Amino acid sequence: MNGLDTRPVESTAALTGTLAVVVALAIGLGIGTPVPVATSVLGGLALAGGAWALDQETNARIAAGSVALLAGSLCLGATLFLGRGSYALPVYVGLAVAVAVVAIDATTGLVENEPLGTALRESGNALLIGIVLAVLLNLNAEFGVLVAFFGTLLAVSVATPLGAFVTLQLAVLGVLGLLTRVVPVLSGWLPDTGTDGPLDTLDDVAVSPRRLPRAVVAVLALEVLVALSPVGRSLFALFLDSVPVVGPLLELALSWPLHVLVGLVGVALCCVLLADALQVWVVDWLGDDPARTLALQAGGLLTVAVALVGTTVASVFGVTFLSADTTGVASLVGPAGIVLGGTVSLLLLVGIVLQTPSLLSAYGLVPASTAGFATGSALLFVTTLAAAELGLATPLVVLGVAGAILVWDVGAHAKSIGGHLGRAADSTDSQFVHVTGSALVLTGGVAVALAARYLLVPMLAPAADPTAALRSAVALGLVVVAVLAFAAASMAREGRPTAE
């Protein structure tokens, strides 16, 4: 059957994801507070939702998937922040990753896919550009770089009347030279009317520095040498003082007004050239399919906008969030740069985490066809044991281990049906029979484990007996071995075709 969608069958895959969420919530709430637990699980679901949306065809869905990936990454960051200093933090992170990889395998049928990696990379590129922009804006806001630069340049240019006279000539020639570059750019932007216009006039005025007559260059060079000489500056000042009316007016005009006017024209022309270079860069950046590229970058672009606007509003209202109290490099980067840098780190971490099932399957550690289900189930199993060390109640420990194995078993069943009958196959009856059988087996194991813990161990080792804790641990270990044996038996039958 060519073209058959062999992803996990929908209804059974949905049940697998639901089981993973339930087990994760039970484990997390058993040892921690609701907020970090909910944040971690929500982050895992957001990552899975983003991966699912990226697997669609429309740009709107892809943009939503990119935003969901960033939202899931930020939830992971919030989990790290809320769980800082707590021994339960690894459990919270493990639960988020487990939910994400199980749900991704349930929805897309594969954890390693090209749209997911492309979206992470494109959003990362947008975030890096946002960091550069945030740093530049922060430097200008904190230290007034632009104002200081242009103020110093103006002060040096008009320090002496002769220096102001020479620098004004050089500035005018610079503007005329910029016109030779700007006029073609403006001609490409504006429609061709077929008649002479202002651009033709500007083109006639424009003079390239390379085409200046040698006599003009020689005169300018001589003026520069004279302006550098103290005697020349003094003689020019005496000349202005000796002229009754024109001298003071010329000295006033050379003080700053003419320089500011020519400087503003030069800045405007530079902005045109910068816009043209930016247009070329954006076209190259967006590639052959700009709409698809922007959709993949939607999460990063939205994060950059929110970070820049949010930190600006916070500073306007006097909130010192990540800004006023920072020193050293942090003060140079600024609050928006810190936020975006942290987001890039989280995005890199998420990319590594979501590739883990593929790496494990490549080394033969988990079945390639159910890499996400196997990895998520293993994470739920490990986090359950870690939670047991943090005081998770014994019933929840046993239920968590059983639930982790049930997640893998149901997920593998969903993949098996999808591989034979297609994702859209009706698996209600098969799902009911298989899940019921597996649940009954695991329920029996849970009942035996709880009976051993609460009936057998107290009888063999009373509370006063110092070996009670050790025997209880041995009993729990035997239960774990039994459950692992069940998992091994289930994996042994994975290669056999199903008759359901």
ABEGO torsion letter per residue (X at the ends): XBGBBABBBAAAAAAAAAAAAAAAAAAAAAABBAAAAAAAAAAAAAAAAAAAAAABABAAAAAAAAAAAAAAAAAAAAAAAAABGBAAAAAAAAAAAAAAAAAAAAAAGBABBAAAAAAAAAAAAAAAAAAAAAAAAAAAAAAGAAAAAAAAAAAAAAABAAAAAAAAAAAAAAAAAAAAAAAAAAAAABBBAGBBBAAAAAAAABBBAAABBAAAAAAAAAAAAAAABAAAAAAAAAAAAABAAAAAAAAAAAAAAAAAAAAAAAAAAAAAAAAAAAAAAAAAAAEABAAAAAAAAAAAAAAAAAAAAAAAAAAAAGBABGAAABBEAAAAAEAAAAAAAAAAAAAAAAAAAAAAAAAAAAAGABBAAAAAAAAAAAAAAAAAAAAAAAGBBAAAAAAAAAAAAAAAAAAAAAAAAAAAAEAABBAAAAAAAAAAAAAAAAAAAAAAAAAAAAAAAAAABBAABAAAAAAAAAAAAAAAAAAAAAAAAAAAAAABBBAX
